[in-house]
Each structure stands twice: as C-alpha cells, then as structure tokens.
C-alpha cells in the first residue's frame, strides 16, 4: 500500500489507482482479506516488472558484448583487420562511396549521375552519400519524376532525357 501511494505521489498513475480504489472499497466494506490480496498482487507485479527489466538489461549487455569488434578482409594481396562499429558494420558514422563498378558498358560518371538523380528523392543514408559524391564531382542532377521507393530494397523513377525508367536496387543501377 505504501509503495502504491509513493508511485501515485511521483505521478506514476495507472493501475495503481484501481488498486487503491479496490483496497479502499474492500476495507470500507470490511473485507480485509480482499484488500490484502489486491495489495499482494500489486506488489508482486511491481517486483516482476523490476525483475524483467533487470534481466532484459543483463541479456542485452551480454548480447552486445558478443558483437565482433573487428573483421578481416583481403586487401593488396594480404589480410588486414578492420574495426567495426557498435552494430558490427564497417560504417564509420556516415556511408561513403569508395568505388563504382560498371558491368554494362557505362562510364562511372554516367552511372553516378543516374543513381544520384534518382536518389535525390530518397532520405536513405546511402542515397544521400551517392548524391553528395555526384555533387562533389560537379555532375548535373535532373529532378526525377514518378519516383517510388520500397524501403531497404529499391527506388524506381523516371529521369529527364531517358526514354525508360531507372531502377536503383541494392545490387546496382539499371535503365529499364
């Protein structure tokens, strides 16, 4: 009962009010056993809540302590360790474009221009990195139309001067 009154005094209002009302009504009508049962249930619930919170915190800490802090990659004919961030990825705060590979006979600037033009409509961090690189290279980026984005998957839209739509997918960029 004291704990319930303390939580109400701290502004933590919820089922505590129902518990106080139930206990008060039970005591008014002389049903002390019913009041005691409500008090035990309420304090038991508070204990279980704090126990579950502590357990969740410990298990989250244990899980995060298992995340790898480095990865090994091949580079220049050898192996090197690369530090990973807290999520276990190679990103260092902001994504950066480090290379553009062309397998369709298109030049780097042409691929970048198509991707960046379409990515202007996206708020995804990788899309913003692509747009930043294109602007740094001084590329002209036409405003895309008919843009549709499927989060985490692809962006499709039309770019001025192209007879077809452009599809940006996780695996690359292709005119359709």
DOMI-473608 format. One record per residue: residue in three letters; z, x, y of N, C-alpha, C in turn; residue number from 0. Coordinates in Angstrom, 2 decimals, padded with zeros to 5 digits. Layout:
N
 res    n_pz    n_px    n_py   ca_pz   ca_px   ca_py    c_pz    c_px    c_py   n
 ala       Z       X       Y       Z       X       Y       Z       X       Y NUM
...
This chain:
176
 res    n_pz    n_px    n_py   ca_pz   ca_px   ca_py    c_pz    c_px    c_py   n
 unk  000.00  000.82 -001.19  000.00  000.00  000.00  000.00  000.87  001.26   0
 unk  000.79  001.94  001.22  000.87  002.83  002.37 -000.48  003.50  002.61   1
 unk -001.13  003.92  001.53 -002.45  004.56  001.65 -003.48  003.59  002.24   2
 unk -003.42  002.35  001.86 -004.34  001.33  002.38 -004.12  001.15  003.87   3
 unk -002.86  001.04  004.29 -002.56  000.88  005.71 -002.99  002.12  006.51   4
 unk -002.82  003.30  005.91 -003.24  004.54  006.56 -004.76  004.56  006.77   5
 unk -005.54  004.17  005.75 -007.00  004.17  005.88 -007.48  003.13  006.88   6
 unk -006.79  001.99  006.95 -007.15  000.97  007.95 -006.84  001.51  009.35   7
 unk -005.71  002.22  009.49 -005.35  002.83  010.77 -006.35  003.89  011.21   8
 unk -007.01  004.55  010.27 -008.02  005.57  010.58 -009.40  004.96  010.81   9
 unk -009.47  003.65  010.75 -010.75  002.98  011.00 -011.63  002.87  009.78  10
 unk -011.13  003.20  008.61 -011.89  003.09  007.37 -011.70  001.68  006.82  11
 unk -012.57  000.80  007.24 -012.43 -000.60  006.88 -013.43 -000.92  005.77  12
 unk -013.03 -001.67  004.81 -013.90 -002.05  003.71 -013.15 -002.96  002.78  13
 unk -013.15 -002.58  001.52 -012.41 -003.38  000.53 -010.92 -003.30  000.74  14
 unk -010.47 -002.32  001.54 -009.04 -002.19  001.82 -008.49 -003.47  002.45  15
 unk -009.26 -004.09  003.33 -008.80 -005.32  003.98 -008.64 -006.44  002.95  16
 unk -009.58 -006.52  002.02 -009.48 -007.53  000.97 -008.25 -007.26  000.11  17
 unk -007.99 -005.98 -000.17 -006.82 -005.62 -000.98 -005.53 -006.00 -000.26  18
 unk -005.45 -005.69  001.04 -004.25 -006.04  001.81 -004.07 -007.55  001.86  19
 unk -005.15 -008.28  002.08 -005.05 -009.74  002.12 -004.60 -010.29  000.77  20
 unk -005.15 -009.72 -000.31 -004.76 -010.18 -001.65 -003.30 -009.90 -001.93  21
 unk -002.85 -008.70 -001.59 -001.45 -008.35 -001.82 -000.52 -009.20 -000.95  22
 unk -000.90 -009.42  000.32 -000.08 -010.24  001.21  000.03 -011.67  000.68  23
 unk -001.10 -012.24  000.28 -001.09 -013.61 -000.24 -000.25 -013.68 -001.51  24
 unk -000.38 -012.69 -002.39  000.41 -012.69 -003.63  001.89 -012.60 -003.33  25
 unk  002.28 -011.78 -002.36  003.69 -011.64 -002.01  004.23 -012.91 -001.34  26
 unk  003.40 -013.53 -000.49  003.81 -014.77  000.19  004.10 -015.86 -000.84  27
 unk  003.29 -015.92 -001.89  003.47 -016.96 -002.91  004.39 -016.49 -004.05  28
 unk  005.03 -015.34 -003.86  006.00 -014.88 -004.85  005.40 -014.29 -006.10  29
 unk  004.17 -013.86 -006.06  003.50 -013.28 -007.23  003.50 -011.76 -007.10  30
 unk  004.66 -011.15 -007.26  004.79 -009.70 -007.07  003.98 -008.90 -008.09  31
 unk  003.88 -009.41 -009.31  003.09 -008.70 -010.33  001.62 -008.63 -009.90  32
 unk  001.07 -009.72 -009.38 -000.33 -009.73 -008.93 -000.51 -008.74 -007.78  33
 unk  000.44 -008.67 -006.86  000.37 -007.72 -005.73  000.39 -006.29 -006.26  34
 unk  001.25 -006.05 -007.26  001.34 -004.70 -007.84  000.04 -004.31 -008.54  35
 unk -000.57 -005.25 -009.25 -001.84 -004.96 -009.94 -002.93 -004.59 -008.95  36
 unk -003.01 -005.34 -007.84 -004.01 -005.04 -006.81 -003.75 -003.65 -006.22  37
 unk -002.48 -003.32 -005.96 -002.13 -002.01 -005.40 -002.51 -000.88 -006.36  38
 unk -002.24 -001.05 -007.65 -002.59 -000.03 -008.64 -004.11  000.13 -008.74  39
 unk -004.81 -000.99 -008.75 -006.29 -000.92 -008.83 -006.86 -000.20 -007.61  40
 unk -006.33 -000.51 -006.44 -006.84  000.11 -005.22 -006.56  001.61 -005.22  41
 unk -005.34  002.02 -005.55 -005.03  003.46 -005.56 -005.79  004.17 -006.67  42
 unk -005.99  003.50 -007.82 -006.79  004.10 -008.89 -008.23  004.31 -008.46  43
 unk -008.78  003.37 -007.72 -010.15  003.51 -007.22 -010.29  004.65 -006.25  44
 unk -009.29  004.81 -005.40 -009.30  005.91 -004.43 -009.24  007.25 -005.16  45
 unk -008.39  007.33 -006.20 -008.29  008.55 -006.99 -009.62  008.86 -007.67  46
 unk -010.23  007.85 -008.28 -011.51  008.07 -008.97 -012.60  008.52 -008.00  47
 unk -012.60  007.95 -006.81 -013.59  008.33 -005.80 -013.43  009.80 -005.42  48
 unk -012.20  010.23 -005.16 -011.99  011.64 -004.78 -012.29  012.57 -005.95  49
 unk -011.97  012.14 -007.19 -012.28  012.94 -008.37 -013.79  013.12 -008.51  50
 unk -014.54  012.02 -008.36 -016.01  012.08 -008.49 -016.61  012.95 -007.40  51
 unk -016.09  012.87 -006.19 -016.60  013.69 -005.09 -016.38  015.17 -005.37  52
 unk -015.19  015.52 -005.84 -014.89  016.91 -006.18 -015.76  017.43 -007.30  53
 unk -015.95  016.61 -008.31 -016.79  017.03 -009.45 -018.24  017.22 -009.01  54
 unk -018.75  016.30 -008.20 -020.13  016.43 -007.72 -020.29  017.70 -006.89  55
 unk -019.31  018.00 -006.05 -019.38  019.21 -005.23 -019.39  020.46 -006.11  56
 unk -018.51  020.51 -007.12 -018.46  021.67 -008.02 -019.77  021.83 -008.79  57
 unk -020.30  020.73 -009.31 -021.53  020.82 -010.09 -022.72  021.20 -009.23  58
 unk -022.77  020.72 -007.98 -023.86  021.12 -007.08 -023.75  022.62 -006.77  59
 unk -022.53  023.11 -006.57 -022.34  024.54 -006.32 -022.81  025.35 -007.52  60
 unk -022.41  024.92 -008.73 -022.83  025.62 -009.94 -024.34  025.61 -010.10  61
 unk -024.96  024.49 -009.81 -026.41  024.38 -009.93 -027.11  025.31 -008.94  62
 unk -026.66  025.30 -007.69 -027.29  026.16 -006.68 -027.04  027.64 -006.94  63
 unk -025.95  027.97 -007.62 -025.69  029.38 -007.91 -026.65  029.92 -008.98  64
 unk -027.33  029.03 -009.70 -028.28  029.46 -010.74 -029.70  029.63 -010.21  65
 unk -029.95  029.23 -008.96 -031.28  029.34 -008.39 -031.63  030.82 -008.25  66
 unk -032.80  031.24 -008.73 -033.17  032.66 -008.61 -033.28  033.08 -007.15  67
 unk -032.88  034.30 -006.86 -032.93  034.82 -005.50 -034.13  035.74 -005.28  68
 unk -034.77  036.16 -006.37 -035.98  037.00 -006.26 -036.98  036.57 -007.31  69
 unk -038.23  036.94 -007.07 -039.31  036.71 -008.04 -040.10  038.01 -008.13  70
 unk -040.74  038.23 -009.24 -041.56  039.42 -009.41 -043.02  039.00 -009.38  71
 unk -043.82  039.73 -008.60 -045.24  039.41 -008.54 -046.06  040.69 -008.66  72
 unk -047.32  040.52 -009.11 -048.26  041.64 -009.21 -048.85  041.88 -007.82  73
 unk -048.87  043.14 -007.41 -049.48  043.46 -006.12 -049.91  044.92 -006.15  74
 unk -051.16  045.16 -005.79 -051.72  046.52 -005.73 -051.51  047.28 -007.03  75
 unk -051.74  046.62 -008.15 -051.65  047.27 -009.45 -050.24  047.49 -009.96  76
 unk -049.23  046.98 -009.28 -047.84  047.17 -009.70 -047.06  045.88 -009.56  77
 unk -045.78  045.98 -009.83 -044.89  044.83 -009.70 -043.97  045.05 -008.50  78
 unk -043.67  043.96 -007.80 -042.72  044.05 -006.70 -041.83  042.82 -006.70  79
 unk -040.59  043.00 -006.26 -039.66  041.89 -006.13 -039.83  041.26 -004.75  80
 unk -039.84  039.94 -004.74 -039.99  039.18 -003.50 -038.76  038.29 -003.36  81
 unk -038.08  038.33 -002.20 -036.91  037.45 -002.03 -037.33  036.00 -001.90  82
 unk -036.54  035.11 -002.48 -036.79  033.67 -002.41 -035.78  033.03 -001.47  83
 unk -036.17  031.90 -000.87 -035.21  031.20 -000.01 -034.28  030.34 -000.87  84
 unk -033.41  029.55 -000.23 -032.39  028.80 -000.96 -032.94  027.76 -001.90  85
 unk -034.21  027.35 -001.73 -034.79  026.36 -002.64 -035.56  027.02 -003.77  86
 unk -035.60  028.37 -003.77 -036.31  029.08 -004.83 -037.79  029.20 -004.57  87
 unk -038.21  029.09 -003.31 -039.63  029.22 -002.98 -039.86  030.47 -002.14  88
 unk -041.12  030.83 -001.99 -041.47  032.03 -001.24 -041.62  031.78  000.25  89
 unk -041.36  030.59  000.71 -041.50  030.31  002.14 -040.36  030.97  002.90  90
 unk -040.67  031.51  004.05 -039.66  032.17  004.88 -039.53  031.38  006.18  91
 unk -039.10  030.16  006.08 -038.90  029.33  007.26 -040.11  028.48  007.58  92
 unk -041.27  029.09  007.72 -042.49  028.35  008.06 -043.64  028.84  007.17  93
 unk -044.46  027.92  006.68 -045.61  028.35  005.88 -046.60  029.13  006.75  94
 unk -047.26  030.09  006.13 -048.29  030.87  006.80 -049.51  030.95  005.90  95
 unk -050.68  030.96  006.51 -051.92  031.11  005.76 -052.18  032.61  005.64  96
 unk -052.23  033.11  004.41 -052.43  034.55  004.22 -053.83  034.90  003.77  97
 unk -054.55  033.95  003.18 -055.93  034.22  002.78 -056.67  032.90  002.60  98
 unk -057.99  032.98  002.71 -058.86  031.83  002.49 -059.91  032.28  001.48  99
 unk -059.96  031.61  000.34 -060.94  031.95 -000.69 -062.04  030.91 -000.69 100
 unk -063.27  031.37 -000.76 -064.41  030.47 -000.79 -065.10  030.56 -002.14 101
 unk -065.23  029.41 -002.78 -065.93  029.35 -004.06 -067.14  028.43 -003.96 102
 unk -067.44  027.98 -002.75 -068.54  027.02 -002.57 -069.63  027.58 -001.66 103
 unk -069.60  028.89 -001.42 -070.62  029.50 -000.57 -070.40  029.27  000.91 104
 unk -069.23  028.77  001.29 -068.91  028.53  002.70 -068.13  029.72  003.24 105
 unk -068.27  029.99  004.53 -067.54  031.08  005.16 -066.10  030.69  005.45 106
 unk -065.26  031.71  005.68 -063.84  031.46  005.95 -063.64  030.54  007.15 107
 unk -064.35  030.83  008.26 -064.17  030.02  009.47 -064.64  028.59  009.26 108
 unk -065.69  028.39  008.47 -066.19  027.04  008.20 -065.16  026.24  007.40 109
 unk -064.58  026.88  006.37 -063.55  026.22  005.56 -062.33  025.90  006.42 110
 unk -061.91  026.89  007.21 -060.74  026.71  008.05 -060.97  025.62  009.09 111
 unk -062.16  025.57  009.66 -062.47  024.56  010.66 -062.42  023.15  010.05 112
 unk -063.00  022.97  008.86 -062.95  021.67  008.19 -061.51  021.26  007.88 113
 unk -060.77  022.19  007.29 -059.40  021.88  006.90 -058.53  021.59  008.12 114
 unk -058.64  022.43  009.14 -057.80  022.27  010.33 -058.17  021.00  011.10 115
 unk -059.47  020.68  011.17 -059.87  019.47  011.87 -059.23  018.25  011.25 116
 unk -059.25  018.17  009.93 -058.65  017.04  009.24 -057.12  017.09  009.29 117
 unk -056.56  018.29  009.19 -055.11  018.44  009.17 -054.44  018.17  010.52 118
 unk -055.22  018.04  011.57 -054.64  017.68  012.86 -053.92  016.33  012.77 119
 unk -054.35  015.50  011.84 -053.78  014.16  011.69 -052.54  014.14  010.80 120
 unk -052.16  015.29  010.24 -051.04  015.36  009.31 -049.86  016.09  009.93 121
 unk -048.66  015.66  009.57 -047.44  016.33  010.03 -046.87  017.25  008.96 122
 unk -047.58  017.43  007.85 -047.10  018.29  006.77 -047.02  019.74  007.27 123
 unk -045.98  020.49  006.90 -045.83  021.87  007.38 -047.02  022.78  007.05 124
 unk -047.62  022.61  005.88 -048.79  023.43  005.53 -049.98  023.03  006.42 125
 unk -050.13  021.74  006.68 -051.21  021.28  007.56 -051.05  021.88  008.96 126
 unk -049.83  021.91  009.45 -049.58  022.49  010.77 -049.87  023.98  010.79 127
 unk -049.58  024.67  009.69 -049.89  026.11  009.60 -051.39  026.34  009.62 128
 unk -052.15  025.48  008.94 -053.62  025.60  008.92 -054.18  025.39  010.33 129
 unk -053.69  024.38  011.04 -054.15  024.11  012.40 -053.81  025.28  013.31 130
 unk -052.62  025.85  013.16 -052.20  026.98  014.01 -053.11  028.19  013.82 131
 unk -053.48  028.49  012.57 -054.37  029.62  012.30 -055.74  029.38  012.91 132
 unk -056.25  028.16  012.77 -057.58  027.84  013.33 -057.57  027.97  014.84 133
 unk -056.52  027.49  015.49 -056.42  027.61  016.95 -056.28  029.07  017.37 134
 unk -055.53  029.85  016.59 -055.38  031.28  016.90 -056.71  032.02  016.79 135
 unk -057.59  031.57  015.91 -058.93  032.17  015.78 -059.91  031.62  016.81 136
 unk -059.47  030.65  017.61 -060.33  030.09  018.65 -061.37  029.11  018.13 137
 unk -061.13  028.52  016.98 -062.09  027.57  016.41 -061.99  026.23  017.14 138
 unk -063.13  025.57  017.31 -063.18  024.24  017.89 -062.85  023.24  016.80 139
 unk -061.91  022.35  017.07 -061.48  021.38  016.06 -061.80  019.97  016.52 140
 unk -062.87  019.38  015.98 -063.17  017.99  016.33 -062.07  017.06  015.82 141
 unk -061.89  015.95  016.50 -060.88  014.97  016.10 -061.41  014.18  014.90 142
 unk -060.64  014.10  013.82 -061.10  013.37  012.64 -060.95  011.85  012.83 143
 unk -061.72  011.11  012.07 -061.61  009.64  012.08 -061.44  009.16  010.64 144
 unk -061.06  007.91  010.49 -060.89  007.29  009.17 -060.01  008.14  008.25 145
 unk -058.91  008.65  008.80 -058.04  009.54  008.05 -057.07  008.74  007.19 146
 unk -056.93  009.14  005.94 -055.96  008.56  005.01 -055.23  009.71  004.33 147
 unk -053.90  009.67  004.38 -053.11  010.73  003.78 -052.26  010.17  002.65 148
 unk -052.30  010.82  001.51 -051.43  010.49  000.39 -050.43  011.64  000.33 149
 unk -049.18  011.41  000.77 -048.20  012.49  000.88 -048.07  013.32 -000.39 150
 unk -048.10  014.64 -000.19 -047.96  015.57 -001.30 -049.19  015.72 -002.16 151
 unk -050.27  015.01 -001.81 -051.44  015.03 -002.66 -052.72  015.41 -001.93 152
 unk -053.13  014.58 -000.94 -054.41  014.84 -000.29 -054.53  014.14  001.05 153
 unk -055.51  014.60  001.82 -055.89  013.97  003.08 -057.40  013.78  003.02 154
 unk -057.87  012.60  003.37 -059.31  012.29  003.37 -059.66  011.74  004.74 155
 unk -060.82  012.15  005.25 -061.24  011.61  006.54 -062.64  012.07  006.89 156
 unk -063.14  011.55  008.01 -064.47  011.93  008.50 -064.31  012.88  009.67 157
 unk -065.21  013.86  009.72 -065.21  014.83  010.82 -066.56  014.77  011.49 158
 unk -066.56  014.70  012.80 -067.77  014.59  013.61 -068.80  015.65  013.20 159
 unk -070.02  015.22  013.05 -071.10  016.14  012.71 -071.34  016.29  011.22 160
 unk -070.47  015.75  010.39 -070.68  015.83  008.94 -071.13  014.47  008.42 161
 unk -072.17  014.46  007.60 -072.65  013.19  007.06 -071.72  012.61  005.99 162
 unk -070.76  013.41  005.54 -069.86  012.97  004.46 -068.41  013.09  004.90 163
 unk -067.52  012.48  004.12 -066.09  012.63  004.37 -065.62  013.97  003.83 164
 unk -064.50  014.45  004.35 -063.90  015.70  003.87 -062.61  015.34  003.13 165
 unk -062.41  015.98  002.00 -061.23  015.77  001.17 -060.43  017.06  001.15 166
 unk -059.20  017.00  001.62 -058.28  018.14  001.50 -057.33  017.81  000.37 167
 unk -057.31  018.64 -000.62 -056.45  018.43 -001.77 -055.59  019.66 -001.93 168
 unk -054.51  019.54 -002.68 -053.65  020.69 -002.90 -054.43  021.89 -003.39 169
 unk -055.48  021.67 -004.15 -056.24  022.77 -004.74 -057.39  023.25 -003.86 170
 unk -057.68  022.61 -002.73 -058.77  023.10 -001.89 -059.33  022.07 -000.95 171
 unk -060.50  022.39 -000.41 -061.15  021.55  000.62 -062.62  021.39  000.26 172
 unk -063.10  020.16  000.17 -064.48  019.93 -000.19 -065.09  018.81  000.64 173
 unk -066.34  019.00  001.14 -067.03  017.84  001.71 -067.41  016.90  000.55 174
 unk -067.30  015.59  000.77 -067.66  014.64 -000.29 -068.95  013.94  000.07 175
